[in-house]
Amino acid sequence: MTTHAPDINDESEHVLGSDGEFHVTDEPVDLSVYHFEDWIAFGFFWALAATVFYQFFTRYAMNDSASWTEEIARYLLICTVFVGASCSVRKNTHIHVDIFYRFLPAQVTRALSTLVDVVRILFFGYAVYLTYALMGKIGRQQMSIIDWPIGLIYAVVLFGFTLMCFRAVTTAVKHWRQGFSVLERPEAAGSEEA
């Protein structure tokens, strides 16, 4: 087996220009692939990072830990997870098992993937209902340390589940229109963006 040595005169193989300087250009950044829930989850994540940093700083640098940071960090993590999960539903990147789809006939895998889409929509719809019902039962209860209503956190969870349900519906419609899902064709996973 012989290997081909790169051509010294081939410009695509060199990063140094004829002037001896390093010339590399980055591809333009495309922010249009991100939807509004991506930015909301990004905001919650950085608020969480700032809270945890403040907690670390007050505990280890000031030797006087801020008592509110642990509770708020926990709630910000909850917000990040539930809003961020809607991004995963939109991209169809939640964990799934597709080994059965490789061995079953195409008609069965199509029916199973449609069933998965329907069950996912029903699950998220039921989660929306349960979260809304729970918000009605907790009323205006306060958080443990901060005098804010705990319903604020459940409102973000409700928002996240509502987004997940909406994105599950749009993903199912896409699967029904294209005639397959990523369960049936794992190689199509990169084209799942809605």
N, C-alpha and C positions, 0 to 999 in steps of 0.2 A: 504494500500500500504506500503510495507516494503522496506526500503532502505538497501543496502548492504554496510557495513562498510569496508573500505580498509583493506586488510591483512597487519599487521605490518611487517611481514617477506617478503612481496613482494618487491623485489629490484626495480621494475619499478616505484613504487609509491614514492620512496625516492630519494632525491637529495644528501643526505649526505652519504658518504661512511662509511665503517666499521672503518676507521680512524677518523671519525668525521669531515672530510673536505667536502667542497662543490665541487661536481664533475658534471659538465655539459659540453658537447662538442657541438660546433656549427656544423651545416651542412656545407660542403664545399661551397664556393661561386662559382657560375657558371656564368661567364661573357659571355659565348657563346650565351646566349639568346638575347644579344644586337647586333644590326646591326650597320653599319657605321653611319646611320642617327641619331641613338640614341646618339652616341658620339658627333656628330656635334651639335645637339640640346643641349646636356649637356654642351659643350664648350660655346655656345652662352649664355646659362643660367648663367653660372658662370662669364662670362664677363659682363653680365647685372648686376649681384649681386655686382661685384666689382665696377662698375660704380655708381650704386645707393649708395653703401656705401661711395664712395669718395664724391659724391654729399652731402650726409648727414653730413659727417665729415667736409667738407669745409664750409657748411652752418651753422652748429650749434656749431662746436668746434672752427673753425677758424673765424667765423663771416664774411666770404668773399667767397660766393658761386662761384664755378667754372661754368661759363656760358655754356660751351659745354656739360656738363653732361646730361642735360635734353634731348637735341636732340639726343645724342648718345644712351641714355637709351631707348628712344622711338624706335629708329632703331633696337637696339639689341632685344627689345621685339618683334618687327615684325619678325625678323630673327628666334627667338626662336619659335614663333607660327607657322610659315609656314614650317619650317623643322620638328618641333615636330608633326605637323599634319600628316606628312607622316608616322610617327610611329603609329599613331592611325588608319590610313588606313590599314597599314600592319597587325595590330592586330585586325582589324575590330571592334574597340571600339568607333566609332563615335556614337553620339546619334541617335537612330532610334525608330520608333513606331512599336511594334509588336503585338498590341492587335487584329488587323484585322486577323492576321495569325492564331489566336487561333480558330476563328469561321468559316473561309472559308474552302472549300474542298482542299485536298492536291494538286490537279492539278492546282488550281487557285493560291495557295500560291507559288508553284514552279515557275509558270509563272511570278508572281509579284516579287519574289526575283531575278529572272533572269533579269527582267526589271530594277530593282533597280541597279543591277551590271552594266548593259549597260548604264543607265543614269549617273551613277557615273563616269564611264570611259569617256563618252562624255563630262560631265561637267568639269572634270579635264583637258581633252585634250583641250577644248575651253579656259579654264583659262590659259593654257600654251601659246596658240596662242595670247590671249589678252595681257598677260604680255609681251611677246616678241614684239608685235606691239607697246605697250606703251613705251618700252625701246627704240625703234627706234624713237619715237616722242619726247621723252625728251632729246635725244642726250646726250650732256655732261654738262647738267645743274648741278650747284653746290648745295651742301647742304646749309642751311641757315647760320650756324655759322662756320662750318668746311669747308675748301676748298677741299672737296672730291666730286667726281661726285655722284649724287643721284642714278645713274644707278647701283652702287654697291649694294644698298639695293634691287632694283628691280631684280638684277641678283640672289640674294639669294631667293627672292620670286619665280622667275622662276625655280630655282633649286628645291625649295620645291614643287611647283605644278607639275614639271616633275616627282619627286619622288612619289608624291601622285598618279599621273596617272599610273606610272609603278606598284606601289603597288596595285592599284585598279584592274589592269589587272591580276596580279598574284593571287589576292584574288578571282576574278571572275573565273579564271581557276580552282582554288582549289574547289570553290563551284560547278562548273559544273562537275568536276571529282568525288567528293564525293556525289553528288546528292542532297545536301541540303545546306542551309546557316543558319547563326545564327538567321535570322528572322524567319525561319521555326521551328528551334529547339533551343530555347534560352539556354537550358541546356548544349549545346555544345559550349558555349561562351569561356570556358577556353581552348579549343583545337583549337582556331582560329589562333594561331601563325603560320606564314608561314615560 
